[in-house]
Amino acid sequence: MEKGIKADSNYLKNNRNASIKGLKYGLKGEIIVNGTNYNNYIPTMGLSDNEIADVMNFINDSWENKNEKIVTKEEVSDSKK
């Protein structure tokens, strides 16, 4: 794992909808992940709801993240800005 990258993200676990919205609409401003402050801009990536669900499920099952409830296309579709 690269230096500075932390596994088992508490942000993903505690901010599921915000994580989905970050992929769907972009993200701007400060977030705290595993005690580290990040203040950057992530642009909208232009992914479909199905692709966002796939990305979230990949992230939620990688880098020591453990999330047993999968993200569905419907959950992404219901996520409003």
C-alpha positions in Angstrom: 0.0 0.0 0.0 1.3 3.5 -0.8 2.6 5.7 1.9 -0.2 7.9 3.3 -3.0 5.7 2.0 -5.0 4.3 4.9 -7.0 1.2 4.8 -10.4 0.5 6.4 -11.9 4.0 5.7 -14.2 5.2 8.5 -15.6 7.8 6.1 -17.0 5.2 3.7 -18.7 3.4 6.6 -20.0 6.4 8.3 -20.9 8.5 5.3 -22.4 6.1 2.7 -24.8 8.5 1.1 -22.2 11.3 1.0 -19.7 8.9 -0.6 -22.2 8.0 -3.3 -23.1 11.7 -3.8 -19.4 12.5 -4.1 -19.0 10.2 -7.0 -22.3 11.2 -8.6 -22.1 15.0 -8.2 -18.5 15.7 -7.3 -17.1 16.7 -3.9 -15.8 20.0 -2.7 -14.7 21.0 0.8 -13.2 19.4 3.9 -13.8 15.7 4.9 -12.1 13.7 7.6 -10.9 10.2 6.8 -9.4 8.1 9.6 -8.5 11.3 11.5 -6.8 13.0 8.5 -8.3 16.2 7.1 -8.7 16.4 3.3 -9.8 19.6 1.6 -9.8 19.1 -2.2 -12.1 19.1 -5.2 -13.3 16.0 -7.0 -15.2 16.8 -10.2 -18.2 15.0 -11.4 -17.0 11.9 -13.3 -20.0 11.4 -15.6 -20.6 7.9 -14.5 -24.0 6.2 -14.8 -25.8 5.1 -11.6 -24.9 1.5 -12.3 -21.2 2.4 -12.8 -21.2 4.4 -9.5 -22.7 1.4 -7.7 -20.0 -0.8 -9.2 -17.2 1.6 -8.1 -18.7 2.0 -4.6 -18.9 -1.8 -4.2 -15.3 -2.2 -5.4 -14.1 0.4 -3.0 -16.2 -1.0 -0.2 -14.6 -4.4 -0.6 -11.0 -3.3 -1.2 -8.1 -1.9 0.9 -9.3 -3.7 4.1 -12.7 -2.0 3.8 -15.5 -4.3 4.9 -19.1 -3.5 3.9 -21.6 -6.3 3.7 -24.5 -4.2 2.3 -24.0 -3.7 -1.4 -24.7 -0.4 -3.1 -27.5 -0.8 -5.6 -28.2 1.2 -8.8 -31.5 2.2 -7.1 -29.7 3.6 -4.1 -27.5 5.7 -6.3 -30.6 6.9 -8.3 -32.3 7.9 -5.1 -29.3 10.0 -4.0 -30.1 13.6 -4.5 -27.7 16.5 -4.6 
